Amino acid sequence: MLDYEIFNPYEGLIFDMDGTLIDTMPVHAQAWTMVGERFGYEFDCQIMYNFGGATVKTIAGEMMKAANMPLDRIEDVLAAKRELSYQLIPTQSKLLPTFEIVKYFHQKKPMALGSGSHRKIIDMLMDKLAIAPYFNAIVSADDVKEHKPHPDTFLRCAELIQANPSRCIVFEDADLGVQAGLNAGMDVFDVRTREIISPR
């Protein structure tokens, strides 16, 4: 049993969404498979997991390259992925155990959501799961120029919750996100290993 008191020293708590707070990854994988089938290609969903935390455009490009699909179709692929995501994700996503930490610190510490997903998907999930009130700030892929592993998402979160980045902790489930947190000068709690990693 994780003792949440280990997070008490931090000023602000910042959470990744997909795979950390909300179990959306299997649904994303299903959507990618369907997108590939729609265009007559086989998309390798392991690529999505390997690039966890990256934007949908980055993942699409990598999947298309691996499937030998011409990259000039990327806008069509992105449109199809958006359409399927809007259909599938709100109906099939559920909260993960990490959300217990959010509930524990609700109204005790400022908390932010820092995600590589687009705002529309985040808003749909916040509404479906009724969790928006838990967060003092939400930063999406649409709100920053440079995405994970760049620190911009998490630095913007810290700015919005008025917390010193070096006094924040990021909760992540993907290597790119862990790196983004460390690049922001923050400690990172890796939900896969349940360990806190500190920047060197």
C-alpha positions in Angstrom: 0.0 0.0 0.0 1.4 3.3 -1.1 1.7 5.9 1.7 0.4 9.2 0.1 2.2 11.2 2.8 5.4 10.8 0.7 3.9 13.5 -1.6 3.3 16.0 1.3 6.5 17.9 0.8 5.6 19.0 -2.7 3.9 22.3 -3.5 2.1 21.1 -6.6 1.0 17.8 -8.0 0.9 17.3 -11.8 -0.7 14.3 -13.5 -0.4 12.8 -17.0 -3.8 11.6 -18.2 -3.6 8.6 -20.7 -2.3 5.5 -18.9 -1.7 7.4 -15.6 -5.1 8.6 -14.5 -7.4 7.2 -17.1 -7.2 3.8 -18.8 -7.5 5.1 -22.4 -4.6 3.1 -24.0 -6.5 0.0 -25.0 -9.1 2.2 -26.6 -6.5 4.2 -28.5 -5.0 0.9 -29.7 -8.4 -0.3 -30.9 -8.9 3.0 -32.8 -5.4 2.8 -34.4 -6.1 -0.7 -35.6 -9.4 0.4 -37.1 -7.7 3.4 -38.8 -5.2 1.1 -40.4 -7.9 -1.2 -41.6 -9.8 1.7 -43.1 -6.9 2.6 -45.3 -5.8 -1.0 -46.0 -2.7 -1.1 -43.9 -1.8 -3.0 -40.7 -0.8 -0.5 -38.0 1.5 -1.9 -35.2 -0.1 -0.7 -31.9 3.1 -1.4 -30.0 4.4 1.8 -31.6 1.8 3.7 -29.7 3.1 2.3 -26.4 6.7 2.9 -27.4 5.9 6.5 -28.1 3.6 6.9 -25.0 3.3 10.6 -24.2 3.9 11.8 -27.8 1.3 13.6 -29.8 -1.1 11.8 -32.1 0.7 13.3 -35.1 4.1 11.8 -34.0 2.5 8.4 -33.4 0.6 8.5 -36.7 3.9 9.3 -38.6 5.7 6.4 -36.9 2.9 3.9 -37.6 2.6 4.9 -41.2 6.4 4.6 -41.7 6.4 1.1 -40.2 3.4 0.1 -42.4 5.0 1.6 -45.5 2.1 3.9 -45.9 2.8 7.2 -47.8 3.2 10.1 -45.3 1.3 12.4 -47.6 -1.9 10.7 -46.3 -1.1 11.8 -42.7 -3.9 14.4 -42.6 -6.5 11.7 -43.7 -5.1 9.3 -41.0 -5.3 12.0 -38.3 -8.9 12.9 -39.3 -9.9 9.2 -39.1 -8.2 8.7 -35.7 -9.9 11.8 -34.4 -13.3 10.6 -35.6 -12.8 7.1 -34.0 -11.4 8.5 -30.8 -14.4 10.7 -30.3 -16.7 7.7 -30.8 -14.8 5.1 -28.7 -12.9 6.9 -25.9 -15.8 8.5 -23.9 -17.7 5.2 -23.8 -14.8 2.8 -22.9 -12.4 4.7 -20.6 -12.2 4.3 -16.9 -10.2 5.8 -14.0 -7.0 4.1 -12.8 -5.9 3.6 -9.2 -3.6 6.7 -9.4 -6.8 8.8 -9.2 -7.0 7.9 -5.5 -4.0 10.2 -5.0 -5.9 13.1 -6.7 -8.9 12.5 -4.4 -6.6 12.3 -1.3 -5.0 15.7 -2.0 -8.2 17.4 -3.4 -8.4 20.9 -1.8 -5.2 20.3 0.1 -2.7 21.0 -2.7 -2.9 22.6 -6.1 -3.1 20.0 -8.9 -2.8 20.1 -12.7 -3.4 17.8 -15.6 -0.6 17.8 -18.2 -1.5 15.7 -21.3 -0.3 15.1 -24.8 -3.9 14.6 -25.8 -5.9 17.3 -27.6 -8.3 19.5 -25.6 -11.5 18.1 -27.1 -10.6 14.5 -26.0 -9.6 15.8 -22.5 -12.8 17.7 -22.1 -14.9 14.7 -23.2 -13.2 12.5 -20.6 -13.5 15.2 -17.9 -17.2 15.4 -18.5 -17.8 11.6 -18.7 -15.9 10.9 -15.6 -16.9 14.1 -13.8 -13.3 14.8 -12.6 -12.6 18.4 -13.9 -13.3 20.0 -10.5 -10.3 18.1 -9.0 -7.8 20.1 -11.1 -6.8 23.7 -10.8 -5.4 23.7 -14.3 -5.4 21.6 -17.4 -2.7 21.8 -20.1 -3.3 19.9 -23.4 -1.3 19.4 -26.6 -3.0 22.5 -28.0 -1.6 24.7 -25.3 2.2 24.3 -25.9 4.5 24.4 -28.9 6.9 21.7 -27.8 5.6 18.4 -26.5 7.0 15.6 -24.3 9.9 14.9 -23.8 10.2 18.7 -23.8 9.3 20.2 -20.4 6.8 22.8 -21.7 3.6 20.9 -20.7 4.7 20.5 -17.1 6.3 23.9 -16.8 3.0 25.5 -18.0 1.2 23.4 -15.4 3.4 24.7 -12.6 3.0 28.3 -13.8 -0.9 27.9 -13.9 -1.0 26.5 -10.3 1.6 29.0 -9.2 4.0 26.4 -7.9 7.8 26.4 -8.1 8.7 23.7 -10.7 11.4 22.3 -8.4 8.8 21.8 -5.7 6.4 19.9 -8.0 6.0 16.2 -8.6 4.8 14.7 -11.9 2.9 11.4 -12.1 3.7 9.5 -15.3 3.4 6.1 -17.0 5.6 6.7 -20.1 9.3 7.2 -20.8 8.7 10.4 -22.8 6.6 11.8 -20.0 9.1 10.9 -17.3 11.8 12.6 -19.3 9.6 15.7 -19.7 9.1 15.9 -16.0 12.9 15.5 -15.3 13.6 18.1 -18.0 11.3 20.5 -16.2 13.4 20.1 -13.0 10.7 18.2 -11.3 10.6 14.9 -9.4 8.6 12.2 -11.2 6.6 9.4 -9.7 6.7 6.5 -12.2 3.4 4.7 -11.7 4.9 1.6 -13.4 7.6 1.1 -10.8 5.9 3.2 -8.0 9.2 5.0 -7.4 10.1 8.7 -7.3 12.9 9.7 -9.7 14.7 13.0 -9.2 16.5 15.1 -11.8 20.2 14.8 -11.7 
